[in-house]
Amino acid sequence: GTFAYNPSCENVTMSQRTCRKPEARSLGYICDYIRCECLQQKYWDEAANKCVQLEECSDQSKVFD
């Protein structure tokens, strides 16, 4: 499952944790920003387009930035 991540203008926006980049990092203050975020310590699998446990990540070799 996912939830709407909306940090507002008063909080630092963190990057989405993905299979390719599992460590969240600060993106600074971004106003009017919203995205879907994975629940329960899961990571976004960009190749499969779903939330998974880190050890369940699919082949990411065909995913590009």
Gaussian input, Z-matrix of N, CA and C with variables (Angstrom, degrees):
# hf/3-21g

backbone

0 1
 N
 C     1     B1
 C     2     B2     1     A1
 N     3     B3     2     A2     1     D1
 C     4     B4     3     A3     2     D2
 C     5     B5     4     A4     3     D3
 N     6     B6     5     A5     4     D4
 C     7     B7     6     A6     5     D5
 C     8     B8     7     A7     6     D6
 N     9     B9     8     A8     7     D7
 C    10    B10     9     A9     8     D8
 C    11    B11    10    A10     9     D9
 N    12    B12    11    A11    10    D10
 C    13    B13    12    A12    11    D11
 C    14    B14    13    A13    12    D12
 N    15    B15    14    A14    13    D13
 C    16    B16    15    A15    14    D14
 C    17    B17    16    A16    15    D15
 N    18    B18    17    A17    16    D16
 C    19    B19    18    A18    17    D17
 C    20    B20    19    A19    18    D18
 N    21    B21    20    A20    19    D19
 C    22    B22    21    A21    20    D20
 C    23    B23    22    A22    21    D21
 N    24    B24    23    A23    22    D22
 C    25    B25    24    A24    23    D23
 C    26    B26    25    A25    24    D24
 N    27    B27    26    A26    25    D25
 C    28    B28    27    A27    26    D26
 C    29    B29    28    A28    27    D27
 N    30    B30    29    A29    28    D28
 C    31    B31    30    A30    29    D29
 C    32    B32    31    A31    30    D30
 N    33    B33    32    A32    31    D31
 C    34    B34    33    A33    32    D32
 C    35    B35    34    A34    33    D33
 N    36    B36    35    A35    34    D34
 C    37    B37    36    A36    35    D35
 C    38    B38    37    A37    36    D36
 N    39    B39    38    A38    37    D37
 C    40    B40    39    A39    38    D38
 C    41    B41    40    A40    39    D39
 N    42    B42    41    A41    40    D40
 C    43    B43    42    A42    41    D41
 C    44    B44    43    A43    42    D42
 N    45    B45    44    A44    43    D43
 C    46    B46    45    A45    44    D44
 C    47    B47    46    A46    45    D45
 N    48    B48    47    A47    46    D46
 C    49    B49    48    A48    47    D47
 C    50    B50    49    A49    48    D48
 N    51    B51    50    A50    49    D49
 C    52    B52    51    A51    50    D50
 C    53    B53    52    A52    51    D51
 N    54    B54    53    A53    52    D52
 C    55    B55    54    A54    53    D53
 C    56    B56    55    A55    54    D54
 N    57    B57    56    A56    55    D55
 C    58    B58    57    A57    56    D56
 C    59    B59    58    A58    57    D57
 N    60    B60    59    A59    58    D58
 C    61    B61    60    A60    59    D59
 C    62    B62    61    A61    60    D60
 N    63    B63    62    A62    61    D61
 C    64    B64    63    A63    62    D62
 C    65    B65    64    A64    63    D63
 N    66    B66    65    A65    64    D64
 C    67    B67    66    A66    65    D65
 C    68    B68    67    A67    66    D66
 N    69    B69    68    A68    67    D67
 C    70    B70    69    A69    68    D68
 C    71    B71    70    A70    69    D69
 N    72    B72    71    A71    70    D70
 C    73    B73    72    A72    71    D71
 C    74    B74    73    A73    72    D72
 N    75    B75    74    A74    73    D73
 C    76    B76    75    A75    74    D74
 C    77    B77    76    A76    75    D75
 N    78    B78    77    A77    76    D76
 C    79    B79    78    A78    77    D77
 C    80    B80    79    A79    78    D78
 N    81    B81    80    A80    79    D79
 C    82    B82    81    A81    80    D80
 C    83    B83    82    A82    81    D81
 N    84    B84    83    A83    82    D82
 C    85    B85    84    A84    83    D83
 C    86    B86    85    A85    84    D84
 N    87    B87    86    A86    85    D85
 C    88    B88    87    A87    86    D86
 C    89    B89    88    A88    87    D87
 N    90    B90    89    A89    88    D88
 C    91    B91    90    A90    89    D89
 C    92    B92    91    A91    90    D90
 N    93    B93    92    A92    91    D91
 C    94    B94    93    A93    92    D92
 C    95    B95    94    A94    93    D93
 N    96    B96    95    A95    94    D94
 C    97    B97    96    A96    95    D95
 C    98    B98    97    A97    96    D96
 N    99    B99    98    A98    97    D97
 C   100   B100    99    A99    98    D98
 C   101   B101   100   A100    99    D99
 N   102   B102   101   A101   100   D100
 C   103   B103   102   A102   101   D101
 C   104   B104   103   A103   102   D102
 N   105   B105   104   A104   103   D103
 C   106   B106   105   A105   104   D104
 C   107   B107   106   A106   105   D105
 N   108   B108   107   A107   106   D106
 C   109   B109   108   A108   107   D107
 C   110   B110   109   A109   108   D108
 N   111   B111   110   A110   109   D109
 C   112   B112   111   A111   110   D110
 C   113   B113   112   A112   111   D111
 N   114   B114   113   A113   112   D112
 C   115   B115   114   A114   113   D113
 C   116   B116   115   A115   114   D114
 N   117   B117   116   A116   115   D115
 C   118   B118   117   A117   116   D116
 C   119   B119   118   A118   117   D117
 N   120   B120   119   A119   118   D118
 C   121   B121   120   A120   119   D119
 C   122   B122   121   A121   120   D120
 N   123   B123   122   A122   121   D121
 C   124   B124   123   A123   122   D122
 C   125   B125   124   A124   123   D123
 N   126   B126   125   A125   124   D124
 C   127   B127   126   A126   125   D125
 C   128   B128   127   A127   126   D126
 N   129   B129   128   A128   127   D127
 C   130   B130   129   A129   128   D128
 C   131   B131   130   A130   129   D129
 N   132   B132   131   A131   130   D130
 C   133   B133   132   A132   131   D131
 C   134   B134   133   A133   132   D132
 N   135   B135   134   A134   133   D133
 C   136   B136   135   A135   134   D134
 C   137   B137   136   A136   135   D135
 N   138   B138   137   A137   136   D136
 C   139   B139   138   A138   137   D137
 C   140   B140   139   A139   138   D138
 N   141   B141   140   A140   139   D139
 C   142   B142   141   A141   140   D140
 C   143   B143   142   A142   141   D141
 N   144   B144   143   A143   142   D142
 C   145   B145   144   A144   143   D143
 C   146   B146   145   A145   144   D144
 N   147   B147   146   A146   145   D145
 C   148   B148   147   A147   146   D146
 C   149   B149   148   A148   147   D147
 N   150   B150   149   A149   148   D148
 C   151   B151   150   A150   149   D149
 C   152   B152   151   A151   150   D150
 N   153   B153   152   A152   151   D151
 C   154   B154   153   A153   152   D152
 C   155   B155   154   A154   153   D153
 N   156   B156   155   A155   154   D154
 C   157   B157   156   A156   155   D155
 C   158   B158   157   A157   156   D156
 N   159   B159   158   A158   157   D157
 C   160   B160   159   A159   158   D158
 C   161   B161   160   A160   159   D159
 N   162   B162   161   A161   160   D160
 C   163   B163   162   A162   161   D161
 C   164   B164   163   A163   162   D162
 N   165   B165   164   A164   163   D163
 C   166   B166   165   A165   164   D164
 C   167   B167   166   A166   165   D165
 N   168   B168   167   A167   166   D166
 C   169   B169   168   A168   167   D167
 C   170   B170   169   A169   168   D168
 N   171   B171   170   A170   169   D169
 C   172   B172   171   A171   170   D170
 C   173   B173   172   A172   171   D171
 N   174   B174   173   A173   172   D172
 C   175   B175   174   A174   173   D173
 C   176   B176   175   A175   174   D174
 N   177   B177   176   A176   175   D175
 C   178   B178   177   A177   176   D176
 C   179   B179   178   A178   177   D177
 N   180   B180   179   A179   178   D178
 C   181   B181   180   A180   179   D179
 C   182   B182   181   A181   180   D180
 N   183   B183   182   A182   181   D181
 C   184   B184   183   A183   182   D182
 C   185   B185   184   A184   183   D183
 N   186   B186   185   A185   184   D184
 C   187   B187   186   A186   185   D185
 C   188   B188   187   A187   186   D186
 N   189   B189   188   A188   187   D187
 C   190   B190   189   A189   188   D188
 C   191   B191   190   A190   189   D189
 N   192   B192   191   A191   190   D190
 C   193   B193   192   A192   191   D191
 C   194   B194   193   A193   192   D192

   B1=1.4163
   B2=1.5219
   B3=1.2913
   B4=1.4632
   B5=1.5254
   B6=1.3214
   B7=1.4578
   B8=1.5211
   B9=1.3184
   B10=1.4595
   B11=1.5230
   B12=1.3287
   B13=1.4646
   B14=1.5158
   B15=1.3276
   B16=1.4562
   B17=1.5263
   B18=1.3396
   B19=1.4620
   B20=1.5230
   B21=1.2885
   B22=1.4640
   B23=1.5241
   B24=1.3152
   B25=1.4685
   B26=1.5279
   B27=1.3209
   B28=1.4628
   B29=1.5265
   B30=1.3376
   B31=1.4592
   B32=1.5212
   B33=1.3170
   B34=1.4569
   B35=1.5286
   B36=1.3140
   B37=1.4564
   B38=1.5215
   B39=1.3238
   B40=1.4589
   B41=1.5235
   B42=1.3327
   B43=1.4581
   B44=1.5236
   B45=1.3028
   B46=1.4617
   B47=1.5274
   B48=1.3166
   B49=1.4629
   B50=1.5259
   B51=1.3202
   B52=1.4612
   B53=1.5233
   B54=1.3202
   B55=1.4642
   B56=1.5263
   B57=1.3179
   B58=1.4660
   B59=1.5209
   B60=1.3200
   B61=1.4682
   B62=1.5253
   B63=1.3496
   B64=1.4686
   B65=1.5274
   B66=1.3210
   B67=1.4664
   B68=1.5245
   B69=1.3225
   B70=1.4648
   B71=1.5254
   B72=1.3273
   B73=1.4657
   B74=1.5248
   B75=1.3049
   B76=1.4582
   B77=1.5239
   B78=1.3201
   B79=1.4618
   B80=1.5221
   B81=1.3328
   B82=1.4558
   B83=1.5209
   B84=1.3083
   B85=1.4629
   B86=1.5241
   B87=1.3127
   B88=1.4636
   B89=1.5255
   B90=1.3244
   B91=1.4648
   B92=1.5324
   B93=1.3211
   B94=1.4683
   B95=1.5228
   B96=1.3254
   B97=1.4621
   B98=1.5210
   B99=1.3148
   B100=1.4632
   B101=1.5300
   B102=1.3170
   B103=1.4625
   B104=1.5261
   B105=1.3053
   B106=1.4627
   B107=1.5220
   B108=1.3090
   B109=1.4692
   B110=1.5255
   B111=1.3162
   B112=1.4656
   B113=1.5231
   B114=1.3186
   B115=1.4604
   B116=1.5294
   B117=1.3105
   B118=1.4625
   B119=1.5255
   B120=1.2980
   B121=1.4665
   B122=1.5248
   B123=1.3271
   B124=1.4619
   B125=1.5210
   B126=1.3260
   B127=1.4574
   B128=1.5220
   B129=1.3389
   B130=1.4566
   B131=1.5188
   B132=1.3286
   B133=1.4635
   B134=1.5232
   B135=1.3340
   B136=1.4632
   B137=1.5231
   B138=1.3197
   B139=1.4632
   B140=1.5266
   B141=1.3184
   B142=1.4676
   B143=1.5304
   B144=1.3379
   B145=1.4708
   B146=1.5243
   B147=1.3343
   B148=1.4645
   B149=1.5249
   B150=1.3247
   B151=1.4605
   B152=1.5259
   B153=1.3392
   B154=1.4645
   B155=1.5226
   B156=1.3268
   B157=1.4602
   B158=1.5271
   B159=1.3186
   B160=1.4607
   B161=1.5249
   B162=1.3225
   B163=1.4684
   B164=1.5373
   B165=1.3296
   B166=1.4652
   B167=1.5248
   B168=1.3234
   B169=1.4648
   B170=1.5268
   B171=1.3284
   B172=1.4582
   B173=1.5294
   B174=1.3221
   B175=1.4633
   B176=1.5289
   B177=1.3219
   B178=1.4657
   B179=1.5314
   B180=1.3357
   B181=1.4650
   B182=1.5301
   B183=1.3169
   B184=1.4649
   B185=1.5268
   B186=1.3255
   B187=1.4606
   B188=1.5244
   B189=1.3250
   B190=1.4614
   B191=1.5172
   B192=1.3402
   B193=1.4694
   B194=1.5045
   A1=112.00
   A2=114.92
   A3=121.77
   A4=110.11
   A5=114.48
   A6=121.11
   A7=108.11
   A8=116.66
   A9=121.66
   A10=109.20
   A11=116.60
   A12=122.70
   A13=107.27
   A14=116.51
   A15=122.62
   A16=107.84
   A17=118.76
   A18=121.28
   A19=115.27
   A20=120.21
   A21=126.40
   A22=111.10
   A23=116.26
   A24=121.86
   A25=112.53
   A26=117.36
   A27=120.90
   A28=113.82
   A29=117.82
   A30=121.28
   A31=110.59
   A32=116.11
   A33=121.35
   A34=108.51
   A35=116.53
   A36=121.76
   A37=108.64
   A38=116.27
   A39=121.36
   A40=109.05
   A41=116.20
   A42=120.37
   A43=110.26
   A44=115.34
   A45=120.47
   A46=108.85
   A47=116.28
   A48=120.65
   A49=107.96
   A50=116.05
   A51=121.32
   A52=109.44
   A53=115.76
   A54=120.06
   A55=110.77
   A56=117.21
   A57=121.22
   A58=112.35
   A59=117.10
   A60=122.34
   A61=108.34
   A62=116.94
   A63=120.33
   A64=115.88
   A65=118.37
   A66=121.06
   A67=110.09
   A68=116.71
   A69=120.52
   A70=109.41
   A71=116.71
   A72=121.41
   A73=108.66
   A74=115.68
   A75=121.37
   A76=110.54
   A77=115.15
   A78=121.65
   A79=111.00
   A80=116.30
   A81=121.49
   A82=111.17
   A83=116.31
   A84=122.19
   A85=109.08
   A86=116.40
   A87=121.49
   A88=107.82
   A89=116.19
   A90=120.55
   A91=110.12
   A92=115.96
   A93=122.60
   A94=112.07
   A95=116.22
   A96=122.42
   A97=108.91
   A98=116.32
   A99=120.66
   A100=108.61
   A101=115.87
   A102=121.23
   A103=108.59
   A104=116.20
   A105=121.24
   A106=108.27
   A107=116.19
   A108=122.45
   A109=107.96
   A110=116.29
   A111=121.19
   A112=111.23
   A113=115.72
   A114=123.19
   A115=111.45
   A116=116.24
   A117=125.00
   A118=115.03
   A119=117.77
   A120=121.98
   A121=113.08
   A122=116.52
   A123=120.29
   A124=109.16
   A125=115.63
   A126=123.12
   A127=109.11
   A128=115.90
   A129=119.70
   A130=108.73
   A131=115.96
   A132=122.86
   A133=106.47
   A134=116.48
   A135=121.38
   A136=112.48
   A137=118.21
   A138=121.53
   A139=111.42
   A140=117.21
   A141=121.81
   A142=112.82
   A143=117.12
   A144=122.56
   A145=112.68
   A146=115.43
   A147=120.63
   A148=109.89
   A149=115.99
   A150=122.47
   A151=109.64
   A152=116.09
   A153=121.33
   A154=110.03
   A155=115.96
   A156=120.77
   A157=106.57
   A158=118.41
   A159=121.84
   A160=111.81
   A161=117.23
   A162=120.14
   A163=112.74
   A164=117.34
   A165=121.72
   A166=112.68
   A167=118.03
   A168=121.18
   A169=110.71
   A170=115.58
   A171=120.93
   A172=110.08
   A173=116.27
   A174=122.75
   A175=109.02
   A176=116.91
   A177=122.20
   A178=112.82
   A179=117.84
   A180=121.13
   A181=113.68
   A182=118.46
   A183=120.75
   A184=112.74
   A185=116.84
   A186=121.95
   A187=108.42
   A188=116.34
   A189=121.30
   A190=109.60
   A191=116.23
   A192=121.15
   A193=111.29
   D1=164.77
   D2=179.51
   D3=-132.05
   D4=166.89
   D5=172.71
   D6=-139.77
   D7=161.48
   D8=179.24
   D9=-78.49
   D10=119.60
   D11=177.16
   D12=-96.21
   D13=116.82
   D14=-177.06
   D15=-141.21
   D16=89.62
   D17=-172.82
   D18=-73.49
   D19=-12.18
   D20=-177.04
   D21=68.65
   D22=174.10
   D23=-177.82
   D24=-74.41
   D25=-12.77
   D26=-175.01
   D27=-94.84
   D28=-7.69
   D29=-178.20
   D30=-121.47
   D31=149.90
   D32=176.00
   D33=-67.32
   D34=134.66
   D35=176.67
   D36=-85.81
   D37=130.04
   D38=178.45
   D39=-102.01
   D40=148.48
   D41=178.14
   D42=-68.02
   D43=158.74
   D44=177.08
   D45=-76.64
   D46=137.22
   D47=176.95
   D48=-80.83
   D49=121.55
   D50=-178.50
   D51=-124.37
   D52=169.80
   D53=177.06
   D54=-61.66
   D55=-34.64
   D56=-179.21
   D57=-80.35
   D58=-30.43
   D59=-178.89
   D60=-135.56
   D61=78.98
   D62=-172.79
   D63=-73.18
   D64=-16.18
   D65=179.90
   D66=-92.04
   D67=121.48
   D68=176.82
   D69=-69.11
   D70=142.00
   D71=178.60
   D72=-134.42
   D73=156.49
   D74=-178.38
   D75=-71.96
   D76=134.00
   D77=173.98
   D78=-106.23
   D79=3.52
   D80=-178.16
   D81=86.77
   D82=-163.46
   D83=-179.81
   D84=-92.03
   D85=119.64
   D86=179.64
   D87=-127.94
   D88=119.16
   D89=179.02
   D90=-85.80
   D91=154.73
   D92=176.50
   D93=54.77
   D94=47.02
   D95=-178.71
   D96=-118.35
   D97=132.32
   D98=176.44
   D99=-147.68
   D100=145.05
   D101=176.49
   D102=-154.66
   D103=167.01
   D104=172.93
   D105=-83.51
   D106=135.91
   D107=-178.91
   D108=-126.12
   D109=143.05
   D110=179.86
   D111=-71.89
   D112=145.10
   D113=176.35
   D114=-86.45
   D115=164.13
   D116=165.55
   D117=52.77
   D118=49.90
   D119=175.01
   D120=58.65
   D121=36.73
   D122=175.55
   D123=-103.62
   D124=168.00
   D125=-175.38
   D126=-122.46
   D127=147.17
   D128=178.75
   D129=-78.59
   D130=121.47
   D131=177.15
   D132=-91.12
   D133=104.39
   D134=-175.27
   D135=-67.25
   D136=-27.97
   D137=179.22
   D138=-76.45
   D139=-39.56
   D140=-177.53
   D141=-94.33
   D142=-11.17
   D143=-178.24
   D144=56.44
   D145=50.54
   D146=176.40
   D147=-159.27
   D148=165.95
   D149=178.23
   D150=-86.07
   D151=134.95
   D152=-178.84
   D153=-142.66
   D154=164.17
   D155=168.53
   D156=-69.73
   D157=151.03
   D158=-175.91
   D159=-55.77
   D160=-40.86
   D161=-178.41
   D162=-71.82
   D163=-8.75
   D164=179.57
   D165=-100.89
   D166=7.58
   D167=-178.65
   D168=-60.75
   D169=139.33
   D170=178.53
   D171=-84.09
   D172=178.91
   D173=179.33
   D174=-61.77
   D175=119.94
   D176=-177.52
   D177=-99.41
   D178=7.14
   D179=-173.08
   D180=-65.53
   D181=-21.73
   D182=-179.66
   D183=-98.38
   D184=7.17
   D185=179.60
   D186=-96.05
   D187=129.94
   D188=-179.93
   D189=-121.37
   D190=153.88
   D191=177.88
   D192=-71.64

